[in-house]
Amino acid sequence: DVILKFGDKGQGQQQFDSFLRVAVNSRNQIIVSDCSNDNLKIFDPAGLPLFTCGSLGSEPGQLYRPYSVITDSEDNIIVADCYNRRVSMFSRDGTF
């Protein structure tokens, strides 16, 4: 049974492109790594958008094909940034 479903294909806050990876933090917020949109999207437990992390680029805080995402014990967001060949960490509120 599907418990929660949200999102469409596209580039908006509640839209995704491809190669999605998902993590859930201790507050049950849903973190989606949207590889082809080059960002992370964070949602509340009901699937409503909270904020977005990252944008296309290679500068600190920017992402280029974020592939995988996890959270740590403090709800920091850790992302494998594929094409930049690095791991980046954002705070739980999205600050780099």
Secondary structure, 3 states (H helix, E strand, C coil): CCCCCCCEECCCCCEECCCEEEEECCCCCEEEEEHHHCEEEEECCCCCEEEEECCECCCCCCECCEEEEEECCCCCEEEEECCCCEEEEECCCCCC
